[in-house]
Amino acid sequence: MSDRGEVDLTRAKQNTGVWLVKVPKYLSQQWAKAGGRGEVGKLRIGKNQGKAEVSFTLNEELTTIDTIGEKSSVVRVPREHPFTMQSVGGQILAVFTETPSDKIALEGVVVQRAECRPAANENYMRLKRLQIEESSKPHRFSQQLDKAVTSNYKPVANHANNVDYERRKKEEGKRARADKQQVLDMLFSAFEKHQYYNIKDLVDITKQPVIYLKEILRDIGIYNVKGTHKNTWELRPEYRHYQVEEKSD
């Protein structure tokens, strides 16, 4: 029972299975541009040595982003997006929708989880660089006021989200894991400034558990076991984009 009455379980009798797929934010934004008219792309499902291979190809008409921030250049998002398949595990997940009659209906039970990732090509790396540049811009600015501010603002000793984070951190006895894409953004931003980092510095920057951070670093980085930069991490060649340092005569 829900607060809106009985839940429509018609589809439950049909044993309908659904996929739960995580997609990049920019991809969902491009889908929204279609406005429910026509197709947004094609999904291909095949097998390779007995394993399922799934990929999504975005329609050519939806690959263009006109502007990002103050930049007027045209940016194209990647078209090819291979899926990383994941098991549901011991969880029981279901999808519900709201019917026109303001009731809740069961659409199906999740039988497969997946992550839709963009192909690491030039278009994607350019998009990520522009997003990082945009996010690094200061949000605060100076403004001249015509009259005095009469509103009284009472400072807060500790914000609710900080209290909640500290509570979860204490309960779990370890650092709370952030969303993978958020950690990737922090790592790319850090490697924009320096080429090499040891794991301790990256933990301090991202505030993530060491094991979780190393799992993500293995996807995008190289660990140096010898040489001048022994025991440090650096980005793989396809992900590198460093700031050019000014040289003096």
C-alpha positions, 0 to 999 in steps of 0.5 A: 500500500502507498499513501495514494492507495493500492499499487498497480501490480499488473506488470508484476504478473507478466514478470517484466524485467528492466535494466537499470543503466547509469548514463553521463549527465551530458547524455541525459541533457542531449536526450532531453533536447529530443523532447520525446520526438523520434529516436535518440540513438540505437542500442546494440546487444551482441555476444563475444566469447559468450559474454554480452556486449552492449553499446549505445550510439547517439544520433548525429543530430544530438551530438552538438553542444552550441556553447559551454559558459562563455565559449562560443565554439561548437563542441561535439559529444561522443557518439559511441558509448559502450556499456559496462555490465554489472550484476544486481547482486543480492539486491531486489530493485524495482521501477515504479511510475505514476499513472495518469490517474495519479496512482503508482504502478510497478513497471518491472523488476531490475534484472540487469545493471549497467554503466553507459560510458563514453568512448575516450576520444578527442571529443570527450576529452575536449568536453571534459576540459571545458567542463573542468574550466567552467567549474573552476571559475569563481562563483563569487563576485562583487556588487555595488549596493544602492542601499544598506542591507537591513536583513539579519543573517544569523551564522550557522555553526555547522551546516546540516550536510556537514553534520550528516557527512561526519555522522556517516563517516563516524558510523562507517568508520571510514571515509564516505565514498563519493559518486565515481564521476565526481571523483573522476572530475576531482582527479582530472582537475588535480592532474591539470596542475601536476603530472605526478601524485603519490596516493597520499596526496590524492587521498587528501585531495579527493577525501576518498578511501584508499582502496576505492580511489585505487580502483578508479585510478587503475581505469585512468592512470599509470603507477610508476614502480621505478625511475625518478617518479617511483611510487607515484601515479600519472594519467594515461596518455589518452587522458593527459592535458597539462597546463603549459608553464611559462618559461623565463629566458 
